[in-house]
Every structure is written in structure tokens, then in C-alpha cells.
């Protein structure tokens, strides 16, 4: 909550700050997901049905 109070105290347009925050998160969050999929997926099991 402290960062929100700082944004309001600085007089930044809250709507613009929210939009910028969402844009940053939309780029920042998929990067770790891609890394997890690439490094965690077993390379020999793609397309096979496990028995």
C-alpha cells in the first residue's frame, strides 16, 4: 500500500499509473513462465502419451 500512497502523494494521474503498471506486468510476468516451460519440460516426452 505504501507505493500507492506515494503515487497519490506525488500527484501522478492514478489512471495513467494503473495503465502503465498493467503494461509492465503484461511483459514482465510471461518471461518467467516461458523460462519455466523451457527449462522444466522433459525433452524426450513431447508428443508422447505416458503409460
Secondary structure, DSSP 8 states (H G I E B T S, - for coil): -HHHHHHHHTT--HHHHHHHHHHHHHHHHHHHHHHHHHHHS-TT-TT----
